């Protein structure tokens, strides 16, 4: 039980990081298009 909840947390954590990296990448791309 504890193990699966830890895996779930790790999955959510990775998903959050990927999402933030994606957002950051989108912002950089938008900045590059402006300049």
PyMOL Python script that loads the backbone (N, CA, C, O; Angstrom):
from pymol import cmd

cmd.read_pdbstr("""\
ATOM      1  N   UNK A   1       0.843  -1.207   0.000  1.00  0.00           N
ATOM      2  CA  UNK A   1       0.000   0.000   0.000  1.00  0.00           C
ATOM      3  C   UNK A   1       0.876   1.254   0.000  1.00  0.00           C
ATOM      4  O   UNK A   1       0.691   2.157  -0.816  1.00  0.00           O
ATOM      5  N   UNK A   2       1.818   1.291   0.917  1.00  0.00           N
ATOM      6  CA  UNK A   2       2.698   2.459   1.021  1.00  0.00           C
ATOM      7  C   UNK A   2       3.500   2.631  -0.271  1.00  0.00           C
ATOM      8  O   UNK A   2       3.711   3.745  -0.751  1.00  0.00           O
ATOM      9  N   UNK A   3       3.936   1.498  -0.815  1.00  0.00           N
ATOM     10  CA  UNK A   3       4.754   1.551  -2.020  1.00  0.00           C
ATOM     11  C   UNK A   3       3.964   2.142  -3.189  1.00  0.00           C
ATOM     12  O   UNK A   3       4.480   2.980  -3.928  1.00  0.00           O
ATOM     13  N   UNK A   4       2.717   1.709  -3.354  1.00  0.00           N
ATOM     14  CA  UNK A   4       1.937   2.191  -4.494  1.00  0.00           C
ATOM     15  C   UNK A   4       1.635   3.682  -4.350  1.00  0.00           C
ATOM     16  O   UNK A   4       1.628   4.412  -5.341  1.00  0.00           O
ATOM     17  N   UNK A   5       1.386   4.134  -3.122  1.00  0.00           N
ATOM     18  CA  UNK A   5       1.110   5.554  -2.938  1.00  0.00           C
ATOM     19  C   UNK A   5       2.379   6.367  -3.209  1.00  0.00           C
ATOM     20  O   UNK A   5       2.309   7.498  -3.689  1.00  0.00           O
ATOM     21  N   UNK A   6       3.530   5.782  -2.899  1.00  0.00           N
ATOM     22  CA  UNK A   6       4.782   6.477  -3.180  1.00  0.00           C
ATOM     23  C   UNK A   6       5.001   6.564  -4.685  1.00  0.00           C
ATOM     24  O   UNK A   6       5.453   7.591  -5.191  1.00  0.00           O
ATOM     25  N   UNK A   7       4.683   5.492  -5.399  1.00  0.00           N
ATOM     26  CA  UNK A   7       4.804   5.525  -6.854  1.00  0.00           C
ATOM     27  C   UNK A   7       3.836   6.541  -7.449  1.00  0.00           C
ATOM     28  O   UNK A   7       4.174   7.242  -8.403  1.00  0.00           O
ATOM     29  N   UNK A   8       2.655   6.619  -6.896  1.00  0.00           N
ATOM     30  CA  UNK A   8       1.657   7.578  -7.366  1.00  0.00           C
ATOM     31  C   UNK A   8       2.178   8.993  -7.173  1.00  0.00           C
ATOM     32  O   UNK A   8       2.042   9.837  -8.059  1.00  0.00           O
ATOM     33  N   UNK A   9       2.777   9.253  -6.009  1.00  0.00           N
ATOM     34  CA  UNK A   9       3.329  10.577  -5.727  1.00  0.00           C
ATOM     35  C   UNK A   9       4.432  10.902  -6.718  1.00  0.00           C
ATOM     36  O   UNK A   9       4.496  12.011  -7.249  1.00  0.00           O
ATOM     37  N   UNK A  10       5.301   9.931  -6.965  1.00  0.00           N
ATOM     38  CA  UNK A  10       6.419  10.124  -7.884  1.00  0.00           C
ATOM     39  C   UNK A  10       5.902  10.419  -9.287  1.00  0.00           C
ATOM     40  O   UNK A  10       6.453  11.262  -9.995  1.00  0.00           O
ATOM     41  N   UNK A  11       4.850   9.728  -9.681  1.00  0.00           N
ATOM     42  CA  UNK A  11       4.261   9.942 -11.002  1.00  0.00           C
ATOM     43  C   UNK A  11       3.699  11.352 -11.117  1.00  0.00           C
ATOM     44  O   UNK A  11       3.938  12.041 -12.109  1.00  0.00           O
ATOM     45  N   UNK A  12       2.955  11.781 -10.107  1.00  0.00           N
ATOM     46  CA  UNK A  12       2.382  13.127 -10.114  1.00  0.00           C
ATOM     47  C   UNK A  12       3.489  14.175 -10.142  1.00  0.00           C
ATOM     48  O   UNK A  12       3.380  15.192 -10.828  1.00  0.00           O
ATOM     49  N   UNK A  13       4.547  13.916  -9.392  1.00  0.00           N
ATOM     50  CA  UNK A  13       5.665  14.842  -9.298  1.00  0.00           C
ATOM     51  C   UNK A  13       6.334  14.997 -10.665  1.00  0.00           C
ATOM     52  O   UNK A  13       6.621  16.111 -11.102  1.00  0.00           O
ATOM     53  N   UNK A  14       6.580  13.864 -11.333  1.00  0.00           N
ATOM     54  CA  UNK A  14       7.206  13.906 -12.663  1.00  0.00           C
ATOM     55  C   UNK A  14       6.309  14.626 -13.659  1.00  0.00           C
ATOM     56  O   UNK A  14       6.772  15.406 -14.492  1.00  0.00           O
ATOM     57  N   UNK A  15       5.010  14.344 -13.553  1.00  0.00           N
ATOM     58  CA  UNK A  15       4.060  14.978 -14.462  1.00  0.00           C
ATOM     59  C   UNK A  15       4.112  16.500 -14.295  1.00  0.00           C
ATOM     60  O   UNK A  15       4.068  17.246 -15.274  1.00  0.00           O
ATOM     61  N   UNK A  16       4.205  16.943 -13.045  1.00  0.00           N
ATOM     62  CA  UNK A  16       4.252  18.371 -12.752  1.00  0.00           C
ATOM     63  C   UNK A  16       5.515  19.002 -13.345  1.00  0.00           C
ATOM     64  O   UNK A  16       5.463  20.084 -13.930  1.00  0.00           O
ATOM     65  N   UNK A  17       6.644  18.317 -13.186  1.00  0.00           N
ATOM     66  CA  UNK A  17       7.911  18.837 -13.710  1.00  0.00           C
ATOM     67  C   UNK A  17       7.862  18.919 -15.233  1.00  0.00           C
ATOM     68  O   UNK A  17       8.290  19.912 -15.821  1.00  0.00           O
ATOM     69  N   UNK A  18       7.340  17.875 -15.863  1.00  0.00           N
ATOM     70  CA  UNK A  18       7.240  17.870 -17.326  1.00  0.00           C
ATOM     71  C   UNK A  18       6.358  19.023 -17.791  1.00  0.00           C
ATOM     72  O   UNK A  18       6.665  19.701 -18.772  1.00  0.00           O
ATOM     73  N   UNK A  19       5.257  19.234 -17.069  1.00  0.00           N
ATOM     74  CA  UNK A  19       4.337  20.306 -17.434  1.00  0.00           C
ATOM     75  C   UNK A  19       5.027  21.660 -17.313  1.00  0.00           C
ATOM     76  O   UNK A  19       4.878  22.517 -18.184  1.00  0.00           O
ATOM     77  N   UNK A  20       5.786  21.853 -16.228  1.00  0.00           N
ATOM     78  CA  UNK A  20       6.471  23.130 -16.030  1.00  0.00           C
ATOM     79  C   UNK A  20       7.533  23.345 -17.105  1.00  0.00           C
ATOM     80  O   UNK A  20       7.679  24.454 -17.619  1.00  0.00           O
ATOM     81  N   UNK A  21       8.267  22.301 -17.443  1.00  0.00           N
ATOM     82  CA  UNK A  21       9.280  22.408 -18.504  1.00  0.00           C
ATOM     83  C   UNK A  21       8.614  22.767 -19.818  1.00  0.00           C
ATOM     84  O   UNK A  21       9.137  23.575 -20.586  1.00  0.00           O
ATOM     85  N   UNK A  22       7.461  22.168 -20.079  1.00  0.00           N
ATOM     86  CA  UNK A  22       6.731  22.432 -21.316  1.00  0.00           C
ATOM     87  C   UNK A  22       6.281  23.892 -21.364  1.00  0.00           C
ATOM     88  O   UNK A  22       6.423  24.558 -22.389  1.00  0.00           O
ATOM     89  N   UNK A  23       5.739  24.382 -20.253  1.00  0.00           N
ATOM     90  CA  UNK A  23       5.292  25.775 -20.194  1.00  0.00           C
ATOM     91  C   UNK A  23       6.468  26.715 -20.415  1.00  0.00           C
ATOM     92  O   UNK A  23       6.355  27.698 -21.147  1.00  0.00           O
ATOM     93  N   UNK A  24       7.592  26.414 -19.783  1.00  0.00           N
ATOM     94  CA  UNK A  24       8.795  27.232 -19.911  1.00  0.00           C
ATOM     95  C   UNK A  24       9.248  27.250 -21.368  1.00  0.00           C
ATOM     96  O   UNK A  24       9.617  28.294 -21.905  1.00  0.00           O
ATOM     97  N   UNK A  25       9.212  26.082 -21.993  1.00  0.00           N
ATOM     98  CA  UNK A  25       9.618  25.962 -23.390  1.00  0.00           C
ATOM     99  C   UNK A  25       8.699  26.797 -24.292  1.00  0.00           C
ATOM    100  O   UNK A  25       9.159  27.452 -25.227  1.00  0.00           O
ATOM    101  N   UNK A  26       7.394  26.762 -23.997  1.00  0.00           N
ATOM    102  CA  UNK A  26       6.445  27.553 -24.782  1.00  0.00           C
ATOM    103  C   UNK A  26       6.742  29.041 -24.650  1.00  0.00           C
ATOM    104  O   UNK A  26       6.691  29.780 -25.633  1.00  0.00           O
ATOM    105  N   UNK A  27       7.057  29.482 -23.415  1.00  0.00           N
ATOM    106  CA  UNK A  27       7.373  30.894 -23.187  1.00  0.00           C
ATOM    107  C   UNK A  27       8.615  31.297 -23.963  1.00  0.00           C
ATOM    108  O   UNK A  27       8.647  32.359 -24.586  1.00  0.00           O
ATOM    109  N   UNK A  28       9.639  30.448 -23.927  1.00  0.00           N
ATOM    110  CA  UNK A  28      10.872  30.746 -24.654  1.00  0.00           C
ATOM    111  C   UNK A  28      10.606  30.831 -26.147  1.00  0.00           C
ATOM    112  O   UNK A  28      11.125  31.721 -26.820  1.00  0.00           O
ATOM    113  N   UNK A  29       9.805  29.919 -26.668  1.00  0.00           N
ATOM    114  CA  UNK A  29       9.487  29.921 -28.092  1.00  0.00           C
ATOM    115  C   UNK A  29       8.741  31.204 -28.462  1.00  0.00           C
ATOM    116  O   UNK A  29       8.998  31.796 -29.510  1.00  0.00           O
ATOM    117  N   UNK A  30       7.829  31.625 -27.608  1.00  0.00           N
ATOM    118  CA  UNK A  30       7.076  32.851 -27.863  1.00  0.00           C
ATOM    119  C   UNK A  30       8.020  34.056 -27.852  1.00  0.00           C
ATOM    120  O   UNK A  30       7.897  34.949 -28.691  1.00  0.00           O
ATOM    121  N   UNK A  31       8.944  34.081 -26.923  1.00  0.00           N
ATOM    122  CA  UNK A  31       9.909  35.178 -26.862  1.00  0.00           C
ATOM    123  C   UNK A  31      10.782  35.202 -28.108  1.00  0.00           C
ATOM    124  O   UNK A  31      11.090  36.272 -28.632  1.00  0.00           O
ATOM    125  N   UNK A  32      11.176  34.039 -28.578  1.00  0.00           N
ATOM    126  CA  UNK A  32      12.016  33.960 -29.769  1.00  0.00           C
ATOM    127  C   UNK A  32      11.269  34.476 -30.996  1.00  0.00           C
ATOM    128  O   UNK A  32      11.871  35.092 -31.876  1.00  0.00           O
ATOM    129  N   UNK A  33       9.974  34.230 -31.058  1.00  0.00           N
ATOM    130  CA  UNK A  33       9.188  34.685 -32.205  1.00  0.00           C
ATOM    131  C   UNK A  33       9.051  36.205 -32.191  1.00  0.00           C
ATOM    132  O   UNK A  33       9.048  36.843 -33.244  1.00  0.00           O
ATOM    133  N   UNK A  34       8.940  36.781 -31.000  1.00  0.00           N
ATOM    134  CA  UNK A  34       8.791  38.240 -30.882  1.00  0.00           C
ATOM    135  C   UNK A  34      10.060  38.954 -31.336  1.00  0.00           C
ATOM    136  O   UNK A  34       9.993  39.938 -32.073  1.00  0.00           O
ATOM    137  N   UNK A  35      11.219  38.458 -30.895  1.00  0.00           N
ATOM    138  CA  UNK A  35      12.475  39.145 -31.195  1.00  0.00           C
ATOM    139  C   UNK A  35      13.070  38.769 -32.548  1.00  0.00           C
ATOM    140  O   UNK A  35      14.127  39.278 -32.920  1.00  0.00           O
TER     141      UNK A  35
END
""", "prot")
cmd.dss("prot")
cmd.show_as("cartoon", "prot")
cmd.util.cbc("prot")
cmd.orient("prot")
